[in-house]
């Protein structure tokens, strides 16, 4: 069994206590079928179970940085807003694993975190449903259950106005298209494909009826507004009388448009390498690009949540497709199964028909004045420290902070900061502010090492190299 789907002690203990047939099976999908024999899983559902097992290993991790943890919880909360279980209505091992790992976390949440305006209402509802519903059959003592008070709801969820939501998404797409149209080639270009959506669709009548199987689950769902698909109906007035109705010769009076409220000015973040979303990536496979001799196409796990933008699924893992100009510089065999460092917030770019959603960092000798870059190498991939896992945050010492969701190509953040990416005499990857014109006024001196929580990123032999 792969490490990514390993069931830890808290999960195996709960399963062995609740199901007599759980101790002899270790494969997650077979185990799920053994403890829930009435649930028959399709191949897409089996893949989704594996995805959630991977996500659950990160979602309650104490080593996860706060921003990433919040992002994962928000994504899970949104997923559960229209589902009774992770798969929709079927119980699975994924729900049990998620419960075992999140229960200690939710137990310590305040009322605001549980059901406040920005709270995780649906996670709480799902957790309470799993621990109480006969559908899951967990054997828990009263003291082992997470206390959930249906009367302590800080802020009920408001129904969504479907028309307004559709209009908002339309405007966002139009704005993104307008931005993309004016973007210059910065090593990344706008996506030309639709965003990948989470698996699962609207709930069927069977799904809805399954939600009613737990009285406690129903109370929580009603209290926190688990059903978010309600549509606000427009108010209606009395119909106009014949005398009031305009005739063919009458012109309708134009209503004066109310002045638009001025939008608050966006807060400009100071220039810093922390704006770049650097993560550990795990290359699951790499092949030659079918339409470009200089490119590889890699399938890389970057720790994204299920259903995240610009991701797909490969062998039960959430992955990104990444094109890199390393063919002829790095042997294809050296690309297989290894950890790398990837830039994850450049705008996706289509390269010879394949959309690339990240960039692999590699070092090459720094050019001298007057030299032309012939792309002949040598080139060395940046190595994360031993034990690094896909999705681990990578940052420069002294430049910690939160990355942008997506770098604006017009601001050329990557192009401005990349000259500071280098390697030291000790073969450590680092950032030198003095090499970046826009940061020369900064008081910071020396090189900030590129690292994860577990150690420093390195290269094999190249000293004083450029990293890009």
Secondary structure, DSSP 8 states (H G I E B T S, - for coil): --GGG---HHHHHHHHHH-TTSTT--SHHHHHHHH-TT----HHHHHHHHHHHHHHHHHT-TTS-HHHHHHHHHHHHHHHTT-SBTTBS---HHHHHHHHHHHHHHHT--HHHHHSTTS-HHHHHHHHHHHH-TTT-----GGGS----TT--SS------HHHHHHHHHHHHHHHHHHHHT---SS-----S-----S--S--HHHHHHHTT-HHHHHHHHHHT----------------TTTS--TTS----------------------GGGS-EEEEEEEEEEE-TT-TT-EEEEEE----TT-TT-EEETTEEEEEEEES-TTTS-GGGGTT-EEEEE--S--EEETTEEE--EE-EEE----TT--------EEE-B--TT--TT-EEEETT------SS--GGGTHHHHHGGGEEE-TTSBEEEEGGGSGGGTTS---SEEEEEETTEE-B-SS-SS-EE-
